[in-house]
């Protein structure tokens, strides 16, 4: 994965840290519910998510926390909205990358499962990267124009974080 050394906002850094934990939790439920009957498929899905979370973890260990737009993601992640331009036709498309069997579909944006050819090809790619995606009808040639995390996902994380921080403060106050 091509990730140049860059700076991301504190809000995005904290969100990505939480995202890794959330994906791990979701992965376990997903495998148990949909892939437990097929050991080989289960192992493939487990490996996919392990590589995904490991790559984000490595990025977080090297990135500089500083300034940047809170919603701009340094690369495409599960839950993000990616804007791509078809290199051949110069058309622009938006996709939201979702977990398979997700009920978090967005009616305004086409969704792509992170395990689909399209989702896998876009995941962890950064802005300006070119991606060739083999689909049943041929090959798509895209350049990534933008990757953002919807505000409601970041807001949800921040609200949960504040609640947890308040609980910690209360618990620390009680233990003194």
Buried (B, 14 or more C-beta within 10 A) or exposed (E): EEBEEEEBBEBBBBBBBBBBEBBEEBBEEBBEEBBEEEEEEBEEBBEBBEEBBEBBEEBBEEBEBEEBEBBBBBBBBBBBBBBBBEBEEEEEBBBBBBBEEBEEEEEEBEBBBBBBBBBBBBBBBBBEBEBEBEEEEEEBBBBBBBBBBBEEBBEEBBEEBEEEEEEEEEEEEEEE
